[in-house]
Amino acid sequence: MVKFCVECFGCRANQAEVQEWILDLEKAGYAYTHHQAEADFGILNTCSVTAKAERDVFRAVNRAFRRTHIPWIIAGCSATHEGDNLKRLFPGYIFLDNKEKADMAAEVRRRFPQESNLIFHSAFRSRLFLKIHDGCNFRCAYCIVPTLRGPSRSRPLESVLRRARYAASLGYREFVLTGINLSSYGFDLFPRHSLLEAVQGLAEISGVEFIRLSSLDPRYLRYDFIQGLKATGKVCPSFHFSFQSGSNSVLKRMKRGSKVTDYRRILDMFDRLFPDANLGADFITGFPEETEKEHRETVDFISNSSLNYLHVFPYSPRPGTAAARQDPPPSHVVRSRAGELKQINRNLRFAFRESRLGRVLDAVMIEETPNFSMAVTDNYLSVRMPPTRGFKQKRISLRLTRVVNDNLCEGEYVDLPKARIQP
């Protein structure tokens, strides 16, 4: 029996790739292990979206090189962007760029052959991350992703649904659709399909109970799309948007093709159709030539919006992008602005959780231990619960009873047989 371990950096698309590799390799007779000491080889999926992410990858590869004695496959964006440097620093490792990693299972079978006919299933995660799109046709001024990932490419709809049916047969009930630019799904297919069609098809599969969407591009969001999501009855009220700024002049320099009025309209539509939704967005602080006035415009936009959380990224110049030729504000200014937005994020997250106290919410149990169980609600709140047996990956109802911090709540079960609750 050949065992393997995995490590992953970066976005949900990377997480989805890793999860798919695990399912494919287990189906081919390889056994997944959480412990590097037990593995015969390892796979590391990498990220280069920011300079910090790339530094973290180099540290992880160096740590594996020094501490483990197994071969590693280093795959993805860092292997694409910094492949020559990685090969020079870590001889003997296997490096696969974004094109080469597309059929990871075939690469593994070729490099690490095994003869087992067993089929394993480790339940790597309680939810299934399903990547349905790769690449991007936009050229935002700050973004290196189109250079590393290539043009927009959608997975055929039947392939998406076939993979979802297989995962549902394994017991997965919560599905997260991911992609580099998820909102553009289907535009390159013939005949053309859409993200809404993928969601509708997924909703019809037996066993699929919760559907989540990764980051949504505001350039594609229309009322009929949001209305269609609502009509499925299975799309979770938790949505994330790639806004990046709340200042029109910054958005123009970023080449985002959106305006703040578009963002307000989008949030208003989601508020009307998903009134209890947990809404969040990405924001980049310290973009080149960003003034204090433009930063305050972003703060004012957030403060007067229905956003409940933020993902804040200090601007990171990436080689070959248009913005890299411009000068960002001084580093201490960037840190200060990022710190202000991060504090706003903490306040928003705490307030949203407090506003849900006493409410009954649908959730999926993601972890069971002797001392507690963990659930994630449909609006993406992590809730610590009394310990149970036999409910992992199952749908439950719970009532929020306490906010521990801006990341964690506590709750009690609603209509759960007492016999299944551990004393």
TORNUVEX-656123 format. One record per residue (C-alpha): residue in three letters; x, y, z. Coordinates in steps of 0.1 Angstrom, whole numbers, plus 5000, padded with zeros to 4 digits. Layout:
REM residues N
AlaXYZ ...
REM end
This chain:
REM residues 423
Met500050005000 Val501550344989 Lys500650635012 Phe500751005004 Cys500251335022 Val499251675009 Glu499852045017 Cys498052335002 Phe498452714999 Gly496152964984 Cys492652994972 Arg489652764972 Ala490452664936 Asn493752524950 Gln491952344978 Ala489452194953 Glu492352064932 Val493951904962 Gln490651744972 Glu490151614937 Trp493651464936 Ile492951284969 Leu489651134957 Asp491251024924 Leu494350874940 Glu492350694966 Lys490150554939 Ala493350434922 Gly494450244953 Tyr496750504970 Ala496050585008 Tyr495950935021 Thr497551015054 His497651335075 His501151245088 Gln504151315067 Ala506151055087 Glu503850775073 Ala503850895037 Asp505850745008 Phe505551074989 Gly503951424993 Ile502151674971 Leu502352054977 Asn499952274958 Thr501352634957 Cys500252994954 Ser501953304940 Val499053554942 Thr501153784965 Ala504853804974 Lys504053685009 Ala502253374996 Glu505253294975 Arg507653345005 Asp505453105026 Val505652844998 Phe509452864997 Arg509552825035 Ala507252525034 Val509352355006 Asn512552425026 Arg511052285057 Ala509951965039 Phe513351945023 Arg515151955056 Arg512751755078 Thr511251485056 His512951205037 Ile510351145010 Pro510051274975 Trp507651574970 Ile505651694940 Ile505652074941 Ala502852194918 Gly500952494908 Cys501552874906 Ser504852894924 Ala506152604903 Thr505052804872 His506353134884 Glu509553034902 Gly510252694888 Asp513852754879 Asn514752884914 Leu512852604931 Lys514652334910 Arg518052494918 Leu517352514955 Phe515652174960 Pro517251924936 Gly515551584935 Tyr512051714939 Ile509451694912 Phe508052024899 Leu504752054879 Asp503552384865 Asn499852464862 Lys499552284828 Glu501551974840 Lys499551934872 Ala496251904853 Asp496251524855 Met497951474888 Ala496651114892 Ala498351004860 Glu501651174870 Val501550994904 Arg500750654888 Arg503750704864 Arg506250824891 Phe505050614921 Pro503450294907 Gln501550064930 Glu499549734926 Ser496849764952 Asn493249704941 Leu491849854972 Ile489750174971 Phe490250415000 His488150705012 Ser489550925039 Ala486951205041 Phe489751465037 Arg487151735044 Ser483451735054 Arg482551955024 Leu483451894988 Phe485352174970 Leu484452134933 Lys486652334908 Ile484652404877 His486752684861 Asp490352784856 Gly492153084841 Cys491053444835 Asn490553664804 Phe490653994824 Arg493854194830 Cys493354374863 Ala496354594868 Tyr497554424900 Cys496954054892 Ile499453794881 Val496953514880 Pro496153524842 Thr499853494835 Leu500153184857 Arg496753024850 Gly496253114814 Pro492953204796 Ser489453124809 Arg488552754807 Ser485352594820 Arg484952234829 Pro482252064808 Leu478952074826 Glu478351694824 Ser481851644839 Val480951874868 Leu477751694875 Arg479351344872 Arg481951444898 Ala479251584921 Arg477251254918 Tyr480251054927 Ala481051274957 Ala477451264969 Ser477550884967 Leu480550904992 Gly478351095016 Tyr479251455009 Arg476251685015 Glu477852025012 Phe479352144979 Val481452454973 Leu481752554936 Thr485152714930 Gly487052864901 Ile489653124893 Asn486853344879 Leu483853134889 Ser481353394876 Ser482553344840 Tyr481852974840 Gly480452834808 Phe481053134785 Asp483852954766 Leu481852624763 Phe479952524732 Pro477052514735 Arg477452794761 His476452724797 Ser476452944828 Leu477252924865 Leu473452924872 Glu473052614851 Ala475752444870 Val474152534903 Gln470752424891 Gly472152084879 Leu473952034912 Ala470752114931 Glu468951824914 Ile471451554925 Ser470251334953 Gly472151394985 Val473251744977 Glu471851965005 Phe474052275007 Ile475652454978 Arg478152734983 Leu479852964958 Ser483353094961 Ser484253444952 Leu481853614927 Asp482953874901 Pro480654174903 Arg480954224865 Tyr478753924859 Leu476053964886 Arg472554034875 Tyr469154014892 Asp467953704872 Phe471153514883 Ile470553594920 Gln466853514916 Gly467853174900 Leu470153094930 Lys467253164954 Ala464852944934 Thr467052634939 Gly466352634976 Lys469852484982 Val472152774978 Cys473552885012 Pro472953255022 Ser476653325023 Phe478353514994 His481753664988 Phe482553934962 Ser485854054946 Phe485254424952 Gln488854524959 Ser488154894966 Gly485355134975 Ser486755424955 Asn485855474919 Ser489155634910 Val491155334925 Leu488855094907 Lys489555264874 Arg493355244880 Met492954884889 Lys491154824855 Arg488354654873 Gly485554764850 Ser483154824879 Lys481955124899 Val480855164935 Thr477255224924 Asp477454864908 Tyr478554734942 Arg475654904960 Arg473254764935 Ile474554414939 Leu474454424977 Asp470854564975 Met469754274953 Phe471354014976 Asp469754185006 Arg466354164990 Leu466553794979 Phe468753665007 Pro467853885037 Asp469753685063 Ala472853635041 Asn476453665054 Leu478053895028 Gly481753965025 Ala484254105000 Asp487954134992 Phe489654474996 Ile493254574986 Thr494754855006 Gly497655064995 Phe497255034958 Pro499655254939 Glu498855624942 Glu496055554966 Thr495455884985 Glu494055925020 Lys490856055004 Glu490455744983 His491055525014 Arg488355715033 Glu486055655004 Thr486555275008 Val486055305046 Asp482855505040 Phe481555255014 Ile482054965038 Ser480555145068 Asn477455225048 Ser477054885032 Ser475554555043 Leu478854375043 Asn479454145073 Tyr483054065069 Leu486154165048 His489253995034 Val491954255036 Phe495054235014 Pro497854495016 Tyr498954564980 Ser501654334968 Pro503454424935 Arg503654124912 Pro506254114883 Gly504854184849 Thr501654354860 Ala500754704851 Ala500554824887 Ala504054694894 Arg505554994874 Gln503855244898 Asp504855344933 Pro502555234962 Pro502155454993 Pro504855415020 Ser504755075037 His503855225071 Val500755395055 Val499755065038 Arg500054885071 Ser498055145089 Arg495255135063 Ala495154765063 Gly495054765101 Glu492054995100 Leu490154775076 Lys491054465097 Gln489654625128 Ile486454705109 Asn486354345098 Arg486554225134 Asn483754455144 Leu481554355115 Arg482053985122 Phe481254015159 Ala478154225152 Phe476853975126 Arg477153685150 Glu475553875179 Ser472653965157 Arg471953595151 Leu471853495188 Gly468753285196 Arg468053205159 Val467552855146 Leu469852785117 Asp470552495094 Ala474052355095 Val476352065086 Met478251875112 Ile481951885102 Glu483751735132 Glu482951505162 Thr485351465191 Pro484851325226 Asn484651675241 Phe482751875215 Ser481351875179 Met481752145153 Ala479152265128 Val479052525101 Thr475752695095 Asp474252775061 Asn475453135065 Tyr478953015073 Leu479253055110 Ser481452805129 Val479552675160 Arg480952465188 Met478352215200 Pro477951945227 Pro479651615215 Thr477651375193 Arg478051035176 Gly477250955140 Phe476351305127 Lys479451405108 Gln478651535073 Lys474851535082 Arg472451815082 Ile471251945116 Ser469352235131 Leu470852445159 Arg470252755179 Leu473053005185 Thr473453065223 Arg476753245226 Val479353445207 Val482853335218 Asn484753565195 Asp484553695159 Asn485353345146 Leu483453115169 Cys479953075183 Glu478352815206 Gly475052655201 Glu472452395212 Tyr470752125191 Val467152155179 Asp465151835175 Leu468251605178 Pro467551275196 Lys469151305231 Ala470450955228 Arg472851075201 Ile474251355223 Gln477251235244 Pro476951295281 
REM end
